[in-house]
């Protein structure tokens, strides 16, 4: 059921730093052909930073750890479903193609003994009616370092942080004491600050030594030049919320992101890509800081 690419397998055997990447951002988060350009760019970034990339997805029921470009193209063309950890058995047993979210990517990466995973933003607690992402529960159970630009401003930031605390997910701000909100810069919510990747690696190793389960979430702010004013995004969200009466469950986030790209004339797409690149570069530095 699980296939680790030869390059990733050899890197793990030889204690070389590996960085996991998700497939949902490629299949559901970015439009074609931008998604393939981003796949190539992120893989190149990992290699340029002396690490080995491991894009993760499910192709016709086979879990792939370290997907090739041909496999990613096949995945996208196969109209993949979007799966968190809960849905993995469904996709694998019925031989479906599936793009993995933060929760399922983190679980599969950890299962393959990959210690660092770079993503865009984690899921959290939505505004309005009850809707909480699987990501938080998964991070509370899985031993991995996840680098993200915090969470999207479309979520309830304070409640998301409260859930992360309740489920004992240690959240660290990289060179900031305020929680990032994706391409909107920083929120007013305080978190623990770290100054270097060596500190992050030391905290992770200490956590393991103390027998404390769960992930470390590293919140990495988007470079300031690519920030988008939060008031502008809120205006777009007001428009979108009026359109979403029949949009539910896993369709919510992809729909909102698609409409944000349209309403911002592509600015949110550019910022999304830049923060992904920024997170990948930091994840590589963290991976290299771990004791390999």
Secondary structure, 3 states (H helix, E strand, C coil): CEEECHHHHHHHHCCCCEEEECCHHHHHHCCCCHHHHHHHHHHHHHHHCCCEEEEEEEECCEEEECCCHHHHHHHHHCCCEEECCCCHHHHHHCCCCEEECHHHHHHHHHHCCCCEEECCCECCEECCCCCECHHHHHHCCCCCEEEECEECCCECHHHHHHHHHHCCCEEEEECCCEEEEHHHCEEEEECEEECCHHHHHHHHHHHHHCCCCCCEEEECCCCHHHCCCHHHHHHHHHHHHHHCCCCCCCHHHHHHHHHHHHHCCCHHHHHHHHHHHHHHHHHHHHHHHCCC
